[in-house]
């Protein structure tokens, strides 16, 4: 097999880097993106707004998993479990205990942190395949528990979850939730950037590259890994809480292994550890199948072939993370 044209690909991405080489150019690009985000629901119909909202949801989820996988280097195949914890906490507390959404949201974060500690503590000394198997099992345990417990509505799930109010504004239409998820995605990007440049972020980077060397330099790899799981769980819980409020109904099948794979695909496809790459990967995972809907049953095949080609020509992702200066 002929080698991929790495030179041409590198040249193309070098040109993109040149376009964003100054603070002014980066600020201009960010401004254009923000203007496009605000204008999108007014330019496109309700269906496109719902799809874009789903893409923004995956941006938040992928950025949360990127902390675990991209920053700390931990393979997690059960990230949808934290997504489910946030959604079901909001659903149960609002329906069965009468709490409003804003009181239920902190509880969702607390239960997600507990779930992160539960999965993190016994698995942090594991590596590679063993870690993947344990996280996969955790995700399935959460899904099966949601399917069988009476409080979660069983296989039918929960129906009638109220949408939130904020300062007299009832968030209920697809356009309303689109802007809410825009804000969530922006906050997730800013928080990820701050974490990446923090002392904890540097510790994650060291542990990702060489755990033994990091521990020899005084980094407690167990605590650092646990922190990655906890922060990722918070991202997943917040996304799950707003997901439940948006749909008004949730079921165990919304948090299957396939969801974990799609979120992980967004991270790997975009570029692990690179925030713009992860955002791009989330949009590709959601929008590409929709853009190919006109080709009918072949759309998933074409999508899969496209992913394969990207992995062949860009094995590090579309927008991979560069080395630290």
C-alpha positions as CSV (number, residue, x, y, z in Angstrom):
1,X,0.0,0.0,0.0
2,X,1.3,3.4,-0.9
3,X,2.2,5.7,2.0
4,X,-0.3,8.5,2.7
5,X,0.8,11.9,1.3
6,X,1.9,13.2,4.7
7,X,3.8,16.1,3.1
8,X,0.8,17.6,1.4
9,X,-1.3,17.1,4.5
10,X,1.2,18.7,6.7
11,X,1.5,21.6,4.3
12,X,-2.2,22.2,4.3
13,X,-2.3,22.3,8.1
14,X,0.8,24.5,8.2
15,X,-1.1,27.0,6.0
16,X,-4.0,26.8,8.5
17,X,-1.6,27.5,11.4
18,X,-0.3,30.5,9.4
19,X,-3.8,31.9,9.1
20,X,-4.2,31.8,12.9
21,X,-0.6,32.8,13.9
22,X,-1.5,36.1,15.6
23,X,-3.8,37.0,18.4
24,X,-5.8,39.3,16.1
25,X,-6.4,36.6,13.5
26,X,-7.5,34.1,16.2
27,X,-9.8,36.7,17.8
28,X,-11.3,37.4,14.3
29,X,-11.8,33.7,13.7
30,X,-13.5,33.3,17.1
31,X,-15.8,36.3,16.4
32,X,-16.8,34.8,13.0
33,X,-17.6,31.5,14.7
34,X,-19.7,33.2,17.4
35,X,-21.6,35.3,14.9
36,X,-22.3,32.1,12.8
37,X,-23.6,30.3,16.0
38,X,-26.0,33.1,16.8
39,X,-27.3,33.4,13.2
40,X,-27.6,29.6,12.6
41,X,-31.1,29.1,14.1
42,X,-32.5,32.0,12.3
43,X,-31.0,31.0,8.9
44,X,-32.0,27.3,9.1
45,X,-35.2,25.6,10.0
46,X,-36.3,23.9,13.2
47,X,-35.0,20.5,12.2
48,X,-31.5,21.9,11.5
49,X,-31.6,23.7,14.9
50,X,-32.3,20.4,16.7
51,X,-29.4,18.7,14.9
52,X,-27.0,21.6,15.7
53,X,-28.2,21.4,19.4
54,X,-27.3,17.7,19.4
55,X,-23.9,18.6,18.0
56,X,-23.3,21.1,20.7
57,X,-24.4,18.5,23.3
58,X,-21.7,16.2,21.9
59,X,-19.2,19.1,22.1
60,X,-19.7,19.2,25.8
61,X,-19.5,15.4,26.2
62,X,-16.5,15.1,24.0
63,X,-14.6,17.9,25.9
64,X,-15.4,16.0,29.1
65,X,-14.1,12.7,27.7
66,X,-11.1,14.6,26.3
67,X,-10.0,15.4,29.8
68,X,-10.0,11.7,30.7
69,X,-8.6,10.4,27.4
70,X,-6.8,13.4,25.8
71,X,-5.3,15.0,28.9
72,X,-4.7,12.1,31.3
73,X,-4.4,9.3,28.7
74,X,-7.0,7.0,30.3
75,X,-9.0,4.9,28.0
76,X,-12.7,5.2,29.0
77,X,-15.4,3.1,27.2
78,X,-18.2,3.9,29.6
79,X,-18.4,7.7,29.6
80,X,-22.1,7.5,28.8
81,X,-22.6,6.4,32.4
82,X,-21.8,9.9,33.7
83,X,-24.1,11.2,31.1
84,X,-26.9,8.9,32.4
85,X,-26.2,9.8,36.0
86,X,-26.8,13.5,35.3
87,X,-29.9,12.9,33.3
88,X,-31.6,10.4,35.7
89,X,-30.7,12.5,38.7
90,X,-32.5,15.5,37.2
91,X,-35.4,13.3,36.0
92,X,-35.9,11.5,39.4
93,X,-35.6,14.6,41.6
94,X,-37.9,16.7,39.5
95,X,-40.6,14.1,38.9
96,X,-40.5,12.2,42.3
97,X,-39.4,14.9,44.7
98,X,-40.7,18.0,43.2
99,X,-37.4,19.9,42.9
100,X,-37.0,22.4,40.1
101,X,-34.2,22.0,37.6
102,X,-31.8,24.4,39.2
103,X,-31.9,22.6,42.5
104,X,-31.6,19.3,40.8
105,X,-28.5,20.3,38.8
106,X,-26.1,20.5,41.8
107,X,-27.4,17.1,42.9
108,X,-26.6,15.7,39.5
109,X,-23.1,17.0,39.7
110,X,-22.6,15.6,43.2
111,X,-23.9,12.1,42.2
112,X,-21.6,12.2,39.1
113,X,-18.6,13.0,41.3
114,X,-19.5,10.1,43.5
115,X,-19.8,7.9,40.4
116,X,-16.4,9.2,39.2
117,X,-14.8,8.2,42.5
118,X,-16.5,4.8,42.5
119,X,-15.2,4.0,39.0
120,X,-11.9,5.8,39.5
121,X,-10.7,4.5,42.8
122,X,-10.5,0.8,42.0
123,X,-9.3,1.2,38.4
124,X,-6.6,3.8,38.6
125,X,-3.8,1.3,39.0
126,X,-5.0,-0.5,35.9
127,X,-3.7,0.3,32.4
128,X,-4.6,-0.2,28.7
129,X,-6.9,-3.1,28.0
130,X,-7.8,-3.8,31.7
131,X,-8.8,-0.2,32.2
132,X,-11.0,-0.3,29.1
133,X,-12.8,-3.4,30.2
134,X,-13.6,-2.1,33.6
135,X,-14.9,1.2,32.3
136,X,-17.0,-0.6,29.7
137,X,-18.4,-2.8,32.5
138,X,-19.2,0.3,34.6
139,X,-21.1,1.9,31.7
140,X,-23.2,-1.2,31.2
141,X,-23.9,-1.6,34.9
142,X,-25.4,1.9,35.0
143,X,-27.5,1.3,31.9
144,X,-28.8,-2.0,33.1
145,X,-29.5,-0.6,36.6
146,X,-31.5,2.2,34.9
147,X,-33.4,-0.4,32.9
148,X,-34.4,-2.5,35.9
149,X,-35.0,0.0,38.8
150,X,-38.5,1.2,39.5
151,X,-37.4,4.7,40.3
152,X,-35.9,5.2,36.9
153,X,-39.0,4.1,35.1
154,X,-37.6,0.8,33.9
155,X,-37.2,0.1,30.2
156,X,-39.8,2.9,29.5
157,X,-37.7,5.5,31.2
158,X,-39.0,8.8,32.6
159,X,-41.5,11.0,30.9
160,X,-42.7,14.5,31.6
161,X,-39.4,16.1,32.8
162,X,-40.0,19.9,33.2
163,X,-38.0,22.3,31.2
164,X,-36.2,25.0,33.3
165,X,-37.0,28.7,33.8
166,X,-34.3,31.3,34.2
167,X,-35.1,35.0,35.2
168,X,-38.7,34.6,33.9
169,X,-37.6,33.0,30.7
170,X,-39.1,29.5,30.1
171,X,-36.6,27.5,28.1
172,X,-38.8,25.2,26.1
173,X,-38.5,25.7,22.3
174,X,-35.7,24.1,20.1
175,X,-34.2,27.6,19.6
176,X,-34.2,28.3,23.3
177,X,-32.3,25.0,24.0
178,X,-30.0,25.7,21.1
179,X,-28.7,28.9,22.7
180,X,-28.5,27.2,26.1
181,X,-26.2,24.5,24.6
182,X,-24.2,27.2,22.8
183,X,-23.5,28.8,26.2
184,X,-22.7,25.3,27.7
185,X,-20.3,24.6,24.8
186,X,-18.5,27.9,25.2
187,X,-18.2,27.5,29.0
188,X,-16.9,23.9,28.4
189,X,-14.2,25.2,26.0
190,X,-13.1,27.9,28.3
191,X,-12.9,25.6,31.3
192,X,-11.0,23.0,29.3
193,X,-8.5,25.6,28.1
194,X,-8.0,26.8,31.7
195,X,-7.5,23.3,32.9
196,X,-5.0,22.4,30.2
197,X,-2.8,25.4,31.2
198,X,-3.1,24.8,34.9
199,X,-0.8,22.9,37.2
200,X,-3.3,20.0,37.2
201,X,-3.3,20.0,33.4
202,X,0.5,19.8,33.3
203,X,0.3,16.9,35.7
204,X,-2.2,15.1,33.5
205,X,0.2,15.7,30.5
206,X,3.1,14.2,32.4
207,X,1.1,11.2,33.6
208,X,-0.2,10.6,30.1
209,X,3.3,10.5,28.6
210,X,5.1,8.5,31.3
211,X,3.4,7.5,34.6
212,X,6.5,6.2,36.2
213,X,8.6,9.2,35.4
214,X,5.8,11.5,36.6
215,X,5.6,9.6,39.9
216,X,9.4,9.8,40.3
217,X,9.1,13.6,40.0
218,X,6.6,13.7,42.9
219,X,3.3,13.6,41.1
220,X,0.7,11.4,42.8
221,X,-0.6,9.6,39.7
222,X,-3.5,8.1,41.5
223,X,-4.9,11.4,42.7
224,X,-4.2,13.0,39.3
225,X,-6.1,10.3,37.4
226,X,-9.0,10.4,39.9
227,X,-9.2,14.2,39.3
228,X,-9.5,13.5,35.6
229,X,-12.4,11.1,36.1
230,X,-14.1,13.6,38.5
231,X,-13.8,16.6,36.1
232,X,-14.9,14.5,33.2
233,X,-17.9,13.2,35.2
234,X,-19.0,16.8,36.0
235,X,-19.0,17.6,32.2
236,X,-21.0,14.5,31.5
237,X,-23.5,15.2,34.3
238,X,-24.2,18.8,33.2
239,X,-24.7,17.6,29.7
240,X,-27.0,14.9,30.8
241,X,-29.1,17.2,33.0
242,X,-29.7,19.6,30.1
243,X,-30.3,16.7,27.8
244,X,-33.1,15.4,30.0
245,X,-34.6,18.9,30.3
246,X,-34.5,19.4,26.5
247,X,-36.2,16.1,25.6
248,X,-38.5,15.9,28.6
249,X,-38.1,12.2,28.5
250,X,-35.2,9.8,28.9
251,X,-34.7,6.0,28.6
252,X,-31.8,3.6,29.2
253,X,-31.2,3.2,25.5
254,X,-30.2,6.8,25.3
255,X,-27.0,5.9,27.3
256,X,-25.9,2.7,25.6
257,X,-22.4,1.6,24.7
258,X,-22.9,3.2,21.3
259,X,-23.1,6.6,22.9
260,X,-19.8,6.1,24.6
261,X,-18.2,5.0,21.3
262,X,-19.6,8.0,19.5
263,X,-18.2,10.4,22.1
264,X,-14.8,8.6,22.0
265,X,-14.9,8.7,18.2
266,X,-15.3,12.5,18.3
267,X,-12.3,12.9,20.6
268,X,-10.0,10.6,18.5
269,X,-11.3,11.9,15.2
270,X,-10.7,15.5,16.0
271,X,-7.4,15.0,17.9
272,X,-7.0,13.9,21.4
273,X,-5.9,16.8,23.7
274,X,-6.7,19.5,21.2
275,X,-9.8,21.5,22.1
276,X,-10.6,22.8,18.5
277,X,-10.0,19.3,17.2
278,X,-12.4,17.8,19.7
279,X,-15.1,20.4,18.9
280,X,-14.6,19.7,15.2
281,X,-14.8,16.0,15.8
282,X,-18.1,16.3,17.7
283,X,-19.6,18.3,14.8
284,X,-18.4,15.8,12.2
285,X,-19.8,12.8,14.2
286,X,-23.3,14.4,14.4
287,X,-23.5,16.4,11.2
288,X,-21.9,14.0,8.7
289,X,-24.6,11.3,8.8
290,X,-27.3,14.0,8.5
291,X,-25.6,15.6,5.5
292,X,-25.4,12.2,3.8
293,X,-29.1,11.4,4.5
294,X,-30.0,11.9,0.9
295,X,-28.0,8.8,-0.2
296,X,-30.3,6.6,1.9
297,X,-29.0,3.3,3.4
298,X,-25.5,4.0,2.0
299,X,-24.9,7.0,4.3
300,X,-23.5,5.0,7.2
301,X,-21.2,3.1,4.8
302,X,-20.0,6.3,3.3
303,X,-19.5,7.8,6.7
304,X,-17.5,4.8,7.9
305,X,-15.3,4.9,4.8
306,X,-14.7,8.6,5.4
307,X,-13.7,7.9,9.0
308,X,-11.3,5.2,7.8
309,X,-9.7,7.5,5.3
310,X,-9.2,10.2,8.0
311,X,-7.6,7.6,10.3
312,X,-5.3,6.5,7.4
313,X,-4.2,10.0,6.4
314,X,-4.5,11.7,9.8
315,X,-3.8,9.0,12.4
316,X,-3.4,11.7,15.1
317,X,-6.7,13.2,14.3
318,X,-7.9,16.1,12.1
319,X,-6.5,18.7,14.4
320,X,-3.9,17.0,16.6
321,X,-2.3,18.5,19.7
322,X,1.2,19.8,19.2
323,X,4.0,19.7,21.6
324,X,4.2,22.1,24.5
325,X,6.5,25.1,24.1
